């Protein structure tokens, strides 16, 4: 900013406009960064939920196979 009495205001107006444009771009960039961070957090949570579901499925299949094996052993033992 200029002090009073230091030359014409027209010498500094273009710089003020450039600074305002830079500040506006910085605010837009900050908002975009916050939105990106929020979206990445949502994606991370979705991946964690998906991983949990996959492991539940794997454990379910393993439990089913163990139950079938136990049933086969019991059926063979009772003959």
C-alpha positions as CSV (number, residue, x, y, z in Angstrom):
1,X,0.0,0.0,0.0
2,X,1.1,3.5,-0.6
3,X,1.4,6.3,1.9
4,X,-0.5,9.6,1.4
5,X,1.3,12.0,-0.8
6,X,3.6,9.6,-2.5
7,X,2.8,10.0,-6.2
8,X,-0.2,9.2,-8.2
9,X,-2.7,6.5,-7.2
10,X,-2.7,5.3,-10.8
11,X,0.9,4.1,-10.3
12,X,-0.3,1.7,-7.6
13,X,-3.8,0.7,-8.7
14,X,-2.6,-2.0,-11.0
15,X,-0.5,-3.6,-8.2
16,X,-3.5,-3.5,-5.9
17,X,-5.6,-5.3,-8.5
18,X,-2.8,-7.9,-9.0
19,X,-2.6,-8.5,-5.3
20,X,-6.4,-8.9,-5.0
21,X,-6.3,-11.4,-7.9
22,X,-3.5,-13.3,-6.2
23,X,-5.3,-13.3,-2.9
24,X,-8.5,-14.5,-4.6
25,X,-6.6,-17.3,-6.3
26,X,-5.1,-18.3,-3.0
27,X,-8.6,-18.5,-1.4
28,X,-9.9,-20.6,-4.3
29,X,-6.9,-22.9,-4.0
30,X,-7.4,-23.2,-0.2
31,X,-11.1,-24.2,-0.8
32,X,-10.1,-26.7,-3.5
33,X,-7.5,-28.2,-1.2
34,X,-10.0,-28.5,1.7
35,X,-12.6,-30.1,-0.7
36,X,-9.9,-32.5,-2.0
37,X,-8.9,-33.4,1.6
38,X,-12.5,-34.0,2.5
39,X,-13.1,-36.2,-0.5
40,X,-9.9,-38.2,0.1
41,X,-11.1,-38.8,3.7
42,X,-14.4,-40.1,2.4
43,X,-12.6,-42.4,0.0
44,X,-10.4,-43.7,2.8
45,X,-13.4,-44.4,4.9
46,X,-15.1,-46.3,2.0
47,X,-12.0,-48.3,1.5
48,X,-11.8,-49.3,5.2
49,X,-15.5,-50.4,5.1
50,X,-14.9,-52.4,1.9
51,X,-11.8,-54.1,3.5
52,X,-13.8,-54.9,6.6
53,X,-16.6,-56.5,4.4
54,X,-14.0,-58.5,2.4
55,X,-12.5,-59.9,5.6
56,X,-16.0,-60.8,7.0
57,X,-16.6,-62.7,3.7
58,X,-13.2,-64.5,3.9
59,X,-13.9,-65.5,7.5
60,X,-17.4,-66.6,6.6
61,X,-16.0,-68.9,3.8
62,X,-13.3,-70.3,6.2
63,X,-16.0,-71.0,8.8
64,X,-18.2,-72.7,6.3
65,X,-15.3,-74.9,5.1
66,X,-14.3,-75.8,8.7
67,X,-17.9,-76.7,9.5
68,X,-18.1,-78.9,6.4
69,X,-14.8,-80.6,7.4
70,X,-16.1,-81.1,10.9
71,X,-19.3,-82.5,9.6
72,X,-17.4,-84.9,7.4
73,X,-15.2,-86.0,10.3
74,X,-18.2,-86.6,12.6
75,X,-20.0,-88.5,9.8
76,X,-16.9,-90.7,9.3
77,X,-16.5,-91.3,13.0
78,X,-20.1,-92.4,13.5
79,X,-20.1,-95.1,10.8
